[in-house]
């Protein structure tokens, strides 16, 4: 499951607090790989390894 924005913004998106066009979930194996990719991207950014600021949040 990916959500945008990460923290709900009820001023900009009054009904749900999120942009429903950019919030989605993947089912099955594709969802597993997406979750894995997001996990390792977050860890890379958290460790502030080279080029961490170039990766999207």
Gaussian input, Z-matrix of N, CA and C with variables (Angstrom, degrees):
# hf/3-21g

backbone

0 1
 N
 C     1     B1
 C     2     B2     1     A1
 N     3     B3     2     A2     1     D1
 C     4     B4     3     A3     2     D2
 C     5     B5     4     A4     3     D3
 N     6     B6     5     A5     4     D4
 C     7     B7     6     A6     5     D5
 C     8     B8     7     A7     6     D6
 N     9     B9     8     A8     7     D7
 C    10    B10     9     A9     8     D8
 C    11    B11    10    A10     9     D9
 N    12    B12    11    A11    10    D10
 C    13    B13    12    A12    11    D11
 C    14    B14    13    A13    12    D12
 N    15    B15    14    A14    13    D13
 C    16    B16    15    A15    14    D14
 C    17    B17    16    A16    15    D15
 N    18    B18    17    A17    16    D16
 C    19    B19    18    A18    17    D17
 C    20    B20    19    A19    18    D18
 N    21    B21    20    A20    19    D19
 C    22    B22    21    A21    20    D20
 C    23    B23    22    A22    21    D21
 N    24    B24    23    A23    22    D22
 C    25    B25    24    A24    23    D23
 C    26    B26    25    A25    24    D24
 N    27    B27    26    A26    25    D25
 C    28    B28    27    A27    26    D26
 C    29    B29    28    A28    27    D27
 N    30    B30    29    A29    28    D28
 C    31    B31    30    A30    29    D29
 C    32    B32    31    A31    30    D30
 N    33    B33    32    A32    31    D31
 C    34    B34    33    A33    32    D32
 C    35    B35    34    A34    33    D33
 N    36    B36    35    A35    34    D34
 C    37    B37    36    A36    35    D35
 C    38    B38    37    A37    36    D36
 N    39    B39    38    A38    37    D37
 C    40    B40    39    A39    38    D38
 C    41    B41    40    A40    39    D39
 N    42    B42    41    A41    40    D40
 C    43    B43    42    A42    41    D41
 C    44    B44    43    A43    42    D42
 N    45    B45    44    A44    43    D43
 C    46    B46    45    A45    44    D44
 C    47    B47    46    A46    45    D45
 N    48    B48    47    A47    46    D46
 C    49    B49    48    A48    47    D47
 C    50    B50    49    A49    48    D48
 N    51    B51    50    A50    49    D49
 C    52    B52    51    A51    50    D50
 C    53    B53    52    A52    51    D51
 N    54    B54    53    A53    52    D52
 C    55    B55    54    A54    53    D53
 C    56    B56    55    A55    54    D54
 N    57    B57    56    A56    55    D55
 C    58    B58    57    A57    56    D56
 C    59    B59    58    A58    57    D57
 N    60    B60    59    A59    58    D58
 C    61    B61    60    A60    59    D59
 C    62    B62    61    A61    60    D60
 N    63    B63    62    A62    61    D61
 C    64    B64    63    A63    62    D62
 C    65    B65    64    A64    63    D63
 N    66    B66    65    A65    64    D64
 C    67    B67    66    A66    65    D65
 C    68    B68    67    A67    66    D66
 N    69    B69    68    A68    67    D67
 C    70    B70    69    A69    68    D68
 C    71    B71    70    A70    69    D69
 N    72    B72    71    A71    70    D70
 C    73    B73    72    A72    71    D71
 C    74    B74    73    A73    72    D72
 N    75    B75    74    A74    73    D73
 C    76    B76    75    A75    74    D74
 C    77    B77    76    A76    75    D75
 N    78    B78    77    A77    76    D76
 C    79    B79    78    A78    77    D77
 C    80    B80    79    A79    78    D78
 N    81    B81    80    A80    79    D79
 C    82    B82    81    A81    80    D80
 C    83    B83    82    A82    81    D81
 N    84    B84    83    A83    82    D82
 C    85    B85    84    A84    83    D83
 C    86    B86    85    A85    84    D84
 N    87    B87    86    A86    85    D85
 C    88    B88    87    A87    86    D86
 C    89    B89    88    A88    87    D87
 N    90    B90    89    A89    88    D88
 C    91    B91    90    A90    89    D89
 C    92    B92    91    A91    90    D90
 N    93    B93    92    A92    91    D91
 C    94    B94    93    A93    92    D92
 C    95    B95    94    A94    93    D93
 N    96    B96    95    A95    94    D94
 C    97    B97    96    A96    95    D95
 C    98    B98    97    A97    96    D96
 N    99    B99    98    A98    97    D97
 C   100   B100    99    A99    98    D98
 C   101   B101   100   A100    99    D99
 N   102   B102   101   A101   100   D100
 C   103   B103   102   A102   101   D101
 C   104   B104   103   A103   102   D102
 N   105   B105   104   A104   103   D103
 C   106   B106   105   A105   104   D104
 C   107   B107   106   A106   105   D105
 N   108   B108   107   A107   106   D106
 C   109   B109   108   A108   107   D107
 C   110   B110   109   A109   108   D108
 N   111   B111   110   A110   109   D109
 C   112   B112   111   A111   110   D110
 C   113   B113   112   A112   111   D111
 N   114   B114   113   A113   112   D112
 C   115   B115   114   A114   113   D113
 C   116   B116   115   A115   114   D114
 N   117   B117   116   A116   115   D115
 C   118   B118   117   A117   116   D116
 C   119   B119   118   A118   117   D117
 N   120   B120   119   A119   118   D118
 C   121   B121   120   A120   119   D119
 C   122   B122   121   A121   120   D120
 N   123   B123   122   A122   121   D121
 C   124   B124   123   A123   122   D122
 C   125   B125   124   A124   123   D123
 N   126   B126   125   A125   124   D124
 C   127   B127   126   A126   125   D125
 C   128   B128   127   A127   126   D126
 N   129   B129   128   A128   127   D127
 C   130   B130   129   A129   128   D128
 C   131   B131   130   A130   129   D129
 N   132   B132   131   A131   130   D130
 C   133   B133   132   A132   131   D131
 C   134   B134   133   A133   132   D132
 N   135   B135   134   A134   133   D133
 C   136   B136   135   A135   134   D134
 C   137   B137   136   A136   135   D135
 N   138   B138   137   A137   136   D136
 C   139   B139   138   A138   137   D137
 C   140   B140   139   A139   138   D138
 N   141   B141   140   A140   139   D139
 C   142   B142   141   A141   140   D140
 C   143   B143   142   A142   141   D141
 N   144   B144   143   A143   142   D142
 C   145   B145   144   A144   143   D143
 C   146   B146   145   A145   144   D144
 N   147   B147   146   A146   145   D145
 C   148   B148   147   A147   146   D146
 C   149   B149   148   A148   147   D147
 N   150   B150   149   A149   148   D148
 C   151   B151   150   A150   149   D149
 C   152   B152   151   A151   150   D150
 N   153   B153   152   A152   151   D151
 C   154   B154   153   A153   152   D152
 C   155   B155   154   A154   153   D153
 N   156   B156   155   A155   154   D154
 C   157   B157   156   A156   155   D155
 C   158   B158   157   A157   156   D156
 N   159   B159   158   A158   157   D157
 C   160   B160   159   A159   158   D158
 C   161   B161   160   A160   159   D159
 N   162   B162   161   A161   160   D160
 C   163   B163   162   A162   161   D161
 C   164   B164   163   A163   162   D162
 N   165   B165   164   A164   163   D163
 C   166   B166   165   A165   164   D164
 C   167   B167   166   A166   165   D165
 N   168   B168   167   A167   166   D166
 C   169   B169   168   A168   167   D167
 C   170   B170   169   A169   168   D168

   B1=1.4492
   B2=1.5223
   B3=1.2966
   B4=1.4546
   B5=1.5221
   B6=1.3164
   B7=1.4579
   B8=1.5232
   B9=1.3268
   B10=1.4588
   B11=1.5181
   B12=1.2789
   B13=1.4628
   B14=1.5305
   B15=1.3161
   B16=1.4653
   B17=1.5233
   B18=1.3100
   B19=1.4729
   B20=1.5295
   B21=1.3244
   B22=1.4711
   B23=1.5317
   B24=1.3225
   B25=1.4640
   B26=1.5316
   B27=1.3371
   B28=1.4611
   B29=1.5236
   B30=1.3306
   B31=1.4623
   B32=1.5235
   B33=1.3305
   B34=1.4608
   B35=1.5310
   B36=1.3479
   B37=1.4678
   B38=1.5291
   B39=1.3390
   B40=1.4666
   B41=1.5317
   B42=1.3238
   B43=1.4686
   B44=1.5287
   B45=1.3410
   B46=1.4682
   B47=1.5263
   B48=1.3157
   B49=1.4572
   B50=1.5171
   B51=1.3254
   B52=1.4662
   B53=1.5287
   B54=1.3344
   B55=1.4583
   B56=1.5185
   B57=1.3197
   B58=1.4586
   B59=1.5240
   B60=1.3262
   B61=1.4678
   B62=1.5240
   B63=1.3290
   B64=1.4588
   B65=1.5207
   B66=1.3246
   B67=1.4563
   B68=1.5227
   B69=1.3283
   B70=1.4642
   B71=1.5190
   B72=1.3020
   B73=1.4567
   B74=1.5183
   B75=1.2998
   B76=1.4556
   B77=1.5204
   B78=1.3051
   B79=1.4557
   B80=1.5267
   B81=1.3161
   B82=1.4578
   B83=1.5121
   B84=1.3320
   B85=1.4693
   B86=1.5276
   B87=1.3454
   B88=1.4654
   B89=1.5228
   B90=1.3274
   B91=1.4620
   B92=1.5187
   B93=1.3319
   B94=1.4619
   B95=1.5234
   B96=1.3232
   B97=1.4613
   B98=1.5247
   B99=1.3300
   B100=1.4667
   B101=1.5255
   B102=1.3271
   B103=1.4623
   B104=1.5249
   B105=1.3153
   B106=1.4632
   B107=1.5273
   B108=1.3356
   B109=1.4701
   B110=1.5289
   B111=1.3351
   B112=1.4590
   B113=1.5245
   B114=1.3267
   B115=1.4667
   B116=1.5293
   B117=1.3307
   B118=1.4621
   B119=1.5237
   B120=1.3311
   B121=1.4668
   B122=1.5223
   B123=1.3344
   B124=1.4619
   B125=1.5211
   B126=1.3328
   B127=1.4677
   B128=1.5256
   B129=1.3391
   B130=1.4604
   B131=1.5271
   B132=1.3401
   B133=1.4603
   B134=1.5295
   B135=1.3217
   B136=1.4615
   B137=1.5195
   B138=1.3222
   B139=1.4708
   B140=1.5291
   B141=1.3527
   B142=1.4678
   B143=1.5229
   B144=1.3260
   B145=1.4544
   B146=1.5258
   B147=1.3382
   B148=1.4635
   B149=1.5310
   B150=1.3150
   B151=1.4496
   B152=1.5158
   B153=1.3273
   B154=1.4759
   B155=1.5194
   B156=1.3389
   B157=1.4622
   B158=1.5352
   B159=1.3199
   B160=1.4552
   B161=1.5277
   B162=1.3289
   B163=1.4566
   B164=1.5276
   B165=1.3345
   B166=1.4690
   B167=1.5340
   B168=1.3134
   B169=1.4657
   B170=1.4948
   A1=107.66
   A2=116.39
   A3=121.15
   A4=108.27
   A5=116.15
   A6=120.92
   A7=109.82
   A8=115.55
   A9=121.19
   A10=108.33
   A11=119.26
   A12=127.79
   A13=110.65
   A14=115.83
   A15=120.66
   A16=110.16
   A17=116.89
   A18=121.15
   A19=107.72
   A20=118.35
   A21=120.09
   A22=112.32
   A23=116.32
   A24=123.03
   A25=107.72
   A26=115.85
   A27=120.62
   A28=112.81
   A29=118.68
   A30=120.51
   A31=110.39
   A32=116.90
   A33=121.31
   A34=111.52
   A35=117.10
   A36=123.04
   A37=107.65
   A38=117.75
   A39=121.23
   A40=115.41
   A41=118.99
   A42=119.35
   A43=112.77
   A44=117.21
   A45=120.80
   A46=113.90
   A47=117.57
   A48=120.77
   A49=113.00
   A50=116.87
   A51=121.38
   A52=109.85
   A53=115.62
   A54=121.56
   A55=108.06
   A56=117.79
   A57=121.18
   A58=112.47
   A59=118.89
   A60=121.07
   A61=111.72
   A62=117.43
   A63=121.49
   A64=112.57
   A65=118.58
   A66=123.09
   A67=107.90
   A68=116.26
   A69=118.71
   A70=110.63
   A71=115.13
   A72=122.03
   A73=109.31
   A74=116.31
   A75=121.48
   A76=108.65
   A77=116.56
   A78=122.10
   A79=109.79
   A80=116.89
   A81=121.89
   A82=113.64
   A83=115.36
   A84=121.64
   A85=111.67
   A86=117.50
   A87=119.80
   A88=110.24
   A89=117.34
   A90=121.20
   A91=111.75
   A92=116.09
   A93=119.92
   A94=110.69
   A95=117.75
   A96=120.93
   A97=111.16
   A98=116.74
   A99=119.27
   A100=110.48
   A101=116.57
   A102=120.58
   A103=110.59
   A104=116.51
   A105=120.77
   A106=110.88
   A107=116.24
   A108=120.43
   A109=111.00
   A110=117.19
   A111=120.59
   A112=111.53
   A113=116.53
   A114=121.28
   A115=110.76
   A116=116.84
   A117=119.96
   A118=112.20
   A119=117.81
   A120=120.36
   A121=110.33
   A122=116.56
   A123=120.62
   A124=111.03
   A125=117.30
   A126=120.12
   A127=111.12
   A128=117.79
   A129=121.80
   A130=110.32
   A131=115.72
   A132=119.94
   A133=111.13
   A134=117.66
   A135=121.07
   A136=111.41
   A137=117.38
   A138=121.18
   A139=111.42
   A140=116.52
   A141=123.17
   A142=111.57
   A143=115.79
   A144=121.86
   A145=109.18
   A146=117.99
   A147=120.61
   A148=112.60
   A149=115.97
   A150=122.26
   A151=114.75
   A152=118.32
   A153=121.35
   A154=112.02
   A155=117.75
   A156=120.97
   A157=112.10
   A158=117.74
   A159=121.05
   A160=113.03
   A161=117.07
   A162=121.67
   A163=110.28
   A164=117.08
   A165=119.17
   A166=111.24
   A167=116.28
   A168=121.11
   A169=112.21
   D1=125.16
   D2=173.39
   D3=-117.31
   D4=138.26
   D5=-178.05
   D6=-127.07
   D7=146.96
   D8=176.66
   D9=-139.27
   D10=128.57
   D11=-11.31
   D12=-71.97
   D13=161.68
   D14=-177.44
   D15=-61.28
   D16=-48.37
   D17=175.52
   D18=-91.11
   D19=128.32
   D20=-178.49
   D21=-57.14
   D22=135.22
   D23=179.01
   D24=-120.07
   D25=92.80
   D26=-175.57
   D27=-76.63
   D28=-13.19
   D29=175.86
   D30=-75.85
   D31=-43.89
   D32=-178.59
   D33=-81.60
   D34=-37.46
   D35=179.71
   D36=-123.00
   D37=81.59
   D38=-169.09
   D39=-63.32
   D40=-31.52
   D41=-174.01
   D42=-75.50
   D43=-50.66
   D44=-176.15
   D45=-116.24
   D46=-15.75
   D47=-178.13
   D48=85.51
   D49=0.47
   D50=-179.19
   D51=-139.34
   D52=156.63
   D53=175.02
   D54=-81.51
   D55=111.97
   D56=-175.32
   D57=-70.39
   D58=-18.64
   D59=176.61
   D60=-74.76
   D61=-25.40
   D62=-178.89
   D63=-108.47
   D64=2.62
   D65=177.69
   D66=-106.68
   D67=121.09
   D68=-177.38
   D69=-154.51
   D70=166.14
   D71=176.88
   D72=-132.22
   D73=147.30
   D74=177.44
   D75=-110.60
   D76=144.14
   D77=-177.42
   D78=-104.46
   D79=144.27
   D80=171.66
   D81=77.65
   D82=-145.32
   D83=-173.76
   D84=-63.84
   D85=-36.85
   D86=178.45
   D87=-62.39
   D88=-39.57
   D89=177.86
   D90=-64.91
   D91=-37.80
   D92=178.53
   D93=-62.75
   D94=-46.11
   D95=-178.88
   D96=-67.41
   D97=-36.59
   D98=177.53
   D99=-64.49
   D100=-44.13
   D101=178.78
   D102=-61.69
   D103=-42.58
   D104=179.05
   D105=-62.92
   D106=-44.85
   D107=180.00
   D108=-61.83
   D109=-45.06
   D110=179.10
   D111=-63.77
   D112=-38.27
   D113=179.51
   D114=-61.90
   D115=-51.14
   D116=-178.21
   D117=-69.42
   D118=-31.31
   D119=175.34
   D120=-65.26
   D121=-43.81
   D122=178.11
   D123=-61.19
   D124=-45.25
   D125=179.46
   D126=-62.70
   D127=-39.66
   D128=178.29
   D129=-60.49
   D130=-44.29
   D131=178.89
   D132=-67.83
   D133=-40.07
   D134=-178.18
   D135=-64.34
   D136=-33.23
   D137=179.36
   D138=-81.68
   D139=-7.42
   D140=-179.65
   D141=54.45
   D142=47.09
   D143=177.25
   D144=-74.97
   D145=166.31
   D146=-175.83
   D147=-52.43
   D148=130.17
   D149=178.34
   D150=79.87
   D151=11.79
   D152=-176.56
   D153=-59.96
   D154=-32.42
   D155=-176.56
   D156=-74.58
   D157=-12.89
   D158=179.49
   D159=-82.68
   D160=-17.53
   D161=-178.36
   D162=-80.13
   D163=139.45
   D164=179.00
   D165=-70.23
   D166=150.64
   D167=178.68
   D168=-80.36

